């Protein structure tokens, strides 16, 4: 786990007390693309899959806003892309 991946994991664990949390480094899928590195190394593109009771009763847009606000410091420090898959504790997920 790289430092950015760990930072995201730690922030979301503390704030959301997730039932399940996956932070996936997808940088290698974006080799040579804008915001990435030529060879896809590094931590420029992340995917977050998170299930938390904190999302119960709020819609998908509100969930995204909550995560984006929590991770704003990471984004401000240079994370280029963040794909989000938030789910409430009673949602059925396919991952």
C-alpha positions as CSV (number, residue, x, y, z in Angstrom):
1,X,0.0,0.0,0.0
2,X,1.5,3.3,-1.1
3,X,1.4,6.5,1.0
4,X,-1.5,8.1,-0.8
5,X,-3.5,4.9,-0.8
6,X,-2.8,4.6,3.0
7,X,-3.8,8.2,3.6
8,X,-7.1,7.8,1.8
9,X,-7.7,4.5,3.7
10,X,-6.9,6.1,7.1
11,X,-9.1,9.2,6.5
12,X,-12.1,7.2,5.4
13,X,-11.7,4.7,8.2
14,X,-11.7,7.3,10.8
15,X,-14.5,9.4,9.4
16,X,-16.9,6.7,8.1
17,X,-16.3,3.6,10.3
18,X,-16.9,1.5,7.2
19,X,-18.2,-2.0,7.2
20,X,-16.1,-2.5,4.1
21,X,-13.4,-0.3,2.4
22,X,-11.3,-0.9,-0.7
23,X,-8.8,1.7,-1.9
24,X,-7.6,0.6,-5.3
25,X,-4.7,2.1,-7.1
26,X,-5.7,2.2,-10.8
27,X,-2.8,4.4,-12.0
28,X,-1.4,1.7,-14.2
29,X,-4.6,1.8,-16.2
30,X,-3.9,5.4,-17.1
31,X,-0.3,5.2,-18.3
32,X,0.5,8.1,-20.6
33,X,-2.9,9.8,-19.9
34,X,-3.3,13.3,-18.6
35,X,-2.5,13.5,-14.9
36,X,-0.7,10.2,-14.9
37,X,2.8,9.1,-15.4
38,X,4.2,7.8,-18.7
39,X,4.6,4.3,-17.4
40,X,1.5,4.2,-15.0
41,X,3.6,4.1,-11.9
42,X,2.7,6.2,-8.9
43,X,-0.6,7.0,-7.2
44,X,-2.5,9.3,-9.5
45,X,-5.8,7.5,-10.1
46,X,-7.7,5.8,-7.2
47,X,-10.9,4.0,-6.9
48,X,-12.7,3.9,-3.5
49,X,-15.4,1.3,-2.7
50,X,-16.9,1.9,0.7
51,X,-19.9,0.6,2.6
52,X,-20.9,2.7,5.7
53,X,-23.9,3.3,7.9
54,X,-23.0,7.0,7.6
55,X,-24.5,6.8,4.1
56,X,-27.9,5.4,5.3
57,X,-30.7,7.7,4.3
58,X,-28.6,10.0,2.0
59,X,-28.5,9.9,-1.8
60,X,-25.6,9.0,-4.0
61,X,-24.7,12.7,-4.8
62,X,-24.6,13.5,-1.0
63,X,-22.4,10.4,-0.5
64,X,-20.0,11.6,-3.2
65,X,-19.9,15.1,-1.8
66,X,-19.1,13.7,1.7
67,X,-16.2,11.6,0.4
68,X,-14.9,14.4,-1.7
69,X,-14.9,16.8,1.2
70,X,-13.1,14.3,3.4
71,X,-10.5,13.7,0.7
72,X,-10.1,17.3,-0.4
73,X,-6.6,17.6,1.2
74,X,-5.5,14.5,-0.8
75,X,-6.9,16.0,-4.0
76,X,-5.4,19.3,-3.3
77,X,-2.0,17.6,-2.8
78,X,-2.1,16.3,-6.4
79,X,-4.3,13.2,-6.7
80,X,-5.5,13.4,-10.2
81,X,-8.6,11.1,-10.3
82,X,-10.9,9.6,-7.8
83,X,-13.6,7.1,-8.7
84,X,-16.2,6.6,-6.0
85,X,-18.5,3.7,-5.3
86,X,-20.2,4.5,-1.9
87,X,-22.9,2.3,-0.5
88,X,-25.1,2.5,2.6
89,X,-25.1,-0.4,5.0
90,X,-28.4,-1.8,3.6
91,X,-27.5,-1.3,-0.1
92,X,-26.9,-4.4,-2.2
93,X,-23.5,-4.1,-3.9
94,X,-21.9,-6.1,-6.8
95,X,-18.3,-5.8,-5.7
